[in-house]
Amino acid sequence: MEKTKELVKIPSFRKDPKKGEAVPQAIQAALTYCVNLCQEFGMKTFIAPDFMYGYADYGTGDKLFGIICHLDVVPPGNLDEWKTKPFEPVEIDGKLYGRGSFDDKGPTLMNLYAFKYLIDNGFKPDYTIRFIFGTSEETTWECMEAYKKHEKLCDLGYVPDGHFPVVYAEKWISDVDLVGKFTSEFEITGGEVYNAVNDLVKYKGPKVEEIKKFLDQNKIEQYMKDNDLYVKGVSAHGSLPFKGVNAANWLLTAINSVGLKHPLAEFVSKHVNADFEMKSVFGDLKDETGNLTANNGIIKITPTDFRYTFNFRVPCTRDPKVDVNAVLTKACQPFGINVEVQDIEDSVYFDKNGDVVKNIMLVYQEVTGDLTSEPIAIGGGTFAKSMPNMIAFGAEFDLNDSTMHAYNEYVKIEDLKKMMEIYAKSIVKLTTIKK
């Protein structure tokens, strides 16, 4: 617990980064912290010269078993929304509070100490086991691009950054910008990353009282500060936008309602606000892995131009280029809005009846006694997408009570203990090759 708290104290986040930027000092510090810990455990370690990634190895097997963790976190957002300070971890009522306590620093440390237990008790894996530490999972994924360029890929492995019992499928993720030129009477700024609900935006412009009245009627919080209007929503993970309240979408809808002209306000109020599947644009794209979801994370409107971001989670059997991005481009044309695709992350799909899923399910059932839960599909994107043969395994037990990316992020201490036991037993089962 003390080591976990020390890691959570490091404010290892970036705001709206661009590819090619240097790894921030705080993220370098988190990487160094974990690699040094692995060294203390007797593992062979490496940190890339630019601090993009690091890893720690144990064992002599010809095949490589990977456990991929990430040490960056999403920004804390509006500090006024935190009951405790995000980077001063504290235990309250059996919960560890702090940004990154659940995503992904807590699970990372539980895996390391589960493995230390095995080492201390003479475990000899048939694989070489490699802990891989990423530094840009919440943003650009450049860390894994760099890793794959220079290092050996894993023959098998897991990512402790999803859900229990095991994630057999992950949707595609497409990050898209809506951009354009327009002479605006107002300015809006808000949001920090693609993959979190945009929960606080600032408005500077006319018709403030009319906008406030519309927002009040729809029970959307707002306040005035230095003659600017601030609209407050509710933060949530980008894969679960329906669990939050998007401040930008409600503000744009209010602007459109009071008669201020802007293509974004018209498009969002018509097609986006309160419809997380955007069925009026895409129709019903649902398959066995779930629905399409659309999240706005960042907005910036100036007197001359605009930018509005989407983070789409696209069902596995759909094609994000054809079924989403091309359709969106066509839908935006009448509004004078251009679509710029920033990134597309691959989907992941494992056979629910295959050995990997079956072995993980056996361990999960043994430790928890839960014989009813089934392998799940998620909209969240994990590093399981970063290379073949990787599957998301834990660390969240209750998807409906998720605090990942939310204010007052916490993890239950009993859950940390439970996941440590699950991971220790799973490492043994998954890295013992049948003779």
Summary of the structure (lengths in Angstrom):
residues: 435
radius of gyration: 22.2
end to end distance: 37.8
largest distance: 74.2
contacts: 1551
relative contact order: 0.18
helix: 33%
strand: 26%
